[in-house]
Amino acid sequence: MTLIEWTEATWNPIVGCSLVSPGCTNCYAMRQAVRLSRNPATPQYHGTVTSSKAGPVWTGRVNIAGDSVVRAPLRRRKATAWFVNSMGDLFHENIPTAWIDHIFAVMALAPQHVFQVLTKRPVNMRAYMRDPEAPGRVAQAMAAEGGEGTQPPWPPRNVWLGTSAEDQARASERIPDLLATPAAIRFLSCEPLLGALDLAGLDALGPGEPRVHWVIAGGESGPHARPLHPAWPRGLRDQCAASGAAFFFKQWGVWRPPDPGETGERRAVAADGRSWPDGAAPEGVDTAPVVRLSKARAGRALDGADWSQIPGA
């Protein structure tokens, strides 16, 4: 099980990744992978990270876990939402297609669950989901797992597919591939949110299809967390409200607008993401004040309300 607010459990049948965009800079999974790579009980993490002057970094190596991990959802009968590969990317370029087929087979054999697959490589996800041979390969993998071997519905009804979009450049690059991907539910993870996003301008939101059904937003945590300008999550919330898409504000991270009398390190954040110590912003630059707190103290209330919308909930 997991403390990640927008899901119930994490499932990591394949682990390992590599850096592809600014949102990867302070990746929590790299720090966790260091500890796991030293543990004899989790050999799948061995070789996935290395040391650098900036701290641990992915090597690009990907490993598949043992059968007990890969088949974990099959042993759980209670309907559960699973975040797939929180410690990697299912559509990483180094993952063999047969591994992906195997993961989709397990998901198809556990229809009581919802599987939330998040990638920073939606072009690879699009190619896989549009491959006319994919359903047949998944059926063969299902048969190898003891299933009937009949082709599953395509796209699978219990598999939600999403991509990360931390800034406008990544949104403009990745959302078109997401919209072109067959999926029961499409979602965006805008975490860490590093800038304002115009989703309506990308035709990502709206009542028709294809569309993004769910937007998750959040700030960054950790010792090197970058501040979140409060206008950025508000903008996403308002765009979702106007379109009918579900909106989930996961966290402020360690920076949020200060409450009256609240003490702590303060910074001034500009709409373009630049920030300065309190009182040091250049003259004429419009900024918003933020204060550094613990993640728990910063919380996840946006304008006094918790936003925890989930499609179909």
N, C-alpha and C positions, 0 to 999 in steps of 0.2 A: 504494500500500500504506500501512498505518497502524501506529502503535505502540499503538493502543487494544487492550487485552488480550483483549477478548471477541469480536473480529472479525478479519478479515484485510485488508480494504480499505474505503475510504470512497468513496462515489459521491454527488456533489452536482449532480444535474441541475437542481434548483431551489434557489435560495438566498434568504436573507432571512427575518426573523421579527419578533416583538414580544414584550415581556415579559408573562407571564401569572401568575406565582406566585413564591414566595420562592426556589425553586431557580434562577430565572433571574438572580438579583442579580449574581453574579460569572461570568456566562456566558463561557466561553473563546472561543466562536465569535464573539462581538462584537469581541473584541480581534483575532482573526485577520482578521475581515472588514474592519477598518480598513486593514490592510496590503494586502489583496487589492483593496480598492476604489480604491487609488492606483496599481494596476498596469494598464497598458494591455492586458496580455495576458489579464486576467480582467475584462472589462467587465461580466459578469453581477453583480458585486458593487457596481457603481457605484450610489450612492443608497440602499443598504440600511442604512447606519449613519450616525449623526451624532454630533457632540461634545456633551457635557454636563459639568456640574461634577463629576459622579461618574465621568466617563470616557466611552468610546464606548457608544452605545445604539442598538438596532435602531430603524429608522424605521417599520417595518410594510410597507415596499415589498418585493415579491418579484419575482424575475427568473428566467427560464428560461435555462439555458446553451445554448451552441451545439451543433450536431449531434454534433461529435466527442466532447463530454462526455456528452451524453444517450445516445449509442450505445456508450459505452465497454465495458459488459459484453458486448455482442454480439461484440466483437473478441477477447475473452479466452476461450480454450477451456478452460483449466484450471479445474476446479471451485473456486470461491472463495466465501467468506462476505463479503457486502457490507453495510456499515452505510449505509443510504440517508438522505441529507440530514443529515449531521452538522453542516452549516452552515445549517440551516433546519428547517422542519416541513412535510412533504408534505401535511398536512391543515390548514394555515393557512387562515383564512377568506378571505384575499385571493387564493388560488390558484384559477384557473379549473378547472372539472371536466375540461375537455379536456386540460389539462396532466397531471392525475392519470391520466386514461385512457392517455395516451401513455407515462407511466412504467410503468404496469402492463403495457402491451403489450410494452415492452422486457423486463421481468422474465419475462413469459410466454414470450418468444422465446429466453430463456436458461435453460432448465430445468436445466442443469448447475450453476448457482449457487444459493446461498441468499441471499435478500435480507431484511435485518433493518430493518424500518421502525419508527421510534420517534416518538411524537407526544405533545405535551402537550394535545392536543385530541381525545381519544378519542370525544367525542360526534360530531364530524365524520367520524371514521374509521368509526364504527358506521353512520352514515347512508349513507356511500358503499358500504361492503361489503354492506349490506342492500338497496341500490337494485336492483330487479329488472332495470333497464335497463343497469346497469354492465357485465355480461359482454358484452353485445352491442356496446356502445361500444368496449370494449377489443378485441374481435375486429376491428372496423373499423380501429382504430388499428394492430393487428397487420398487417392487410392493407396498410395504407399503408407499413409498414416492410418489406414484401416477404414477409410470412408468408402462410399459407393463408387466414386470415380466419375460421377456425372458432373457436367460443367456447372459451375456456380452462376448465379445471376451476375451479370457484368454491366456496370460496376457493382461490386458487392454492396448490399443494402446496409450492412453494419460496419462499413469502413468509411470513415471521414478522412478526406485528404486536404492537407493545408500546406501553406508555404509561409516562410518568414519574410517580413517586409519592415525593416527597421527605419527606413528613410524613403524619401520620394524616389530616389534613383533605383533602389531595390524594388520598390513597389511597381514602378514603370517597367522594369525588366522582367519581373517574375509573375505579376498578376495575369498578363495575357496567357502565359502557359498554364496557369492554374485554371483560368476560365475555359481553356481548350481541353481540359482534362475531364473525362467522364467520372463523376463522383456522386454519391448519394447526398453528401454534405461537403461543401467547400468552405475552408476557413483560413483566416490570416492570423498569424502571431506577430504582433507589432511590439516585440519585446526583445531587447531593450529598445524602447521608442526613442529615436535619436533626432527626430524632426517632425514637422507637420506633414500630414499625408492628405492628398486629395484623391479619394477613392472614386467619388462620383465622376470625376473627370476621366477616369480610366474605364468607365462603364462597368465597374466592379459591383456596384450596388443597384438594386432595383427589384421590382416585383417579378420580372420574367426570368428566363433562363437563357444562357448561363449566368450565374451570379455567385457572389460570395455570400454565404448564409450566416457567417459568424465571424466576429472580429474580437480578438483578445489583445489587450494593450497593457503595458506595464513598464515601470522604470527599472533601472539597474541597481543591483545590490553588490556588496563586496567592497574591499578596500579602495579600489580604483574606479568606483561607480561614477558615471557621468550624469550630471543633473538632468532632470526631466522638466521641460517648460510646461506649466499647467495648461497652456492653450492647446497643446498637442493632443492629450487624451480627450479634452473637451470637444475638440473638433471631430475626432472619430466617433465619440458618443453621439454628437448631434447628427452626423451623417448617417449613422446606423438608425437613429430614431426616425429620420426623415424617410428612410428606405424600407424600414421594417426588418432589417437585419438584426440579429442578436448581438449585444455588446457585453463584453466581460472585462472589467478593469481589475487586473490581477494584483497590482501593487504599485505604490509610489517608488519602492526601492528604499534607498537611504536618504533621498532628498525629497522634500515636499514643501508647499507653501506654509510658512510659519503661522501657528495660532498666536493670538495676542499674548505677549509676555513669554513666549517660548524661547528658551535659550539654546545655544549651540552654534557651531560654525555656520556662517551664512555666506551665500554667494548670490550674485545677480546673474540671471540667465537671459540671454537674448533669444529672439524667436528663431535665429539661425543656429542655435546650439552653443554659441560661444558663451563663456561664463568668466566672471571675475570675482575676487574677494569683495565682500560687502563694501560699497563706497568707492570701488576702483574702476567701475565701468566707464568707458570713454564718454565724454559729454555728447549728448544728443542721441545716444543709443537707448532705445526703449527696452527695458528689462523687467523681469519679474523676480521677486525675492524668493529664495528657497533656503531651508535650514537642514543641516545634516543631523539625522537621528538614526537610531537603530531601525532595522526593517520592521520590527514589531511595532515600535512607536509610530513610525510613519504611517503604517496601516494601508488601507485600500479604499477609504472613503473618498469619493470625488464629489465635491460640492455638497458634502453632508450626506451622501447616499452611497450605498454599496451597489455596484452594478455587476450582477452575477447571472446575466441572461445566457441561456444555452438553447440551441435550436431544439424545438419539440418538447422542452421541459415545461 
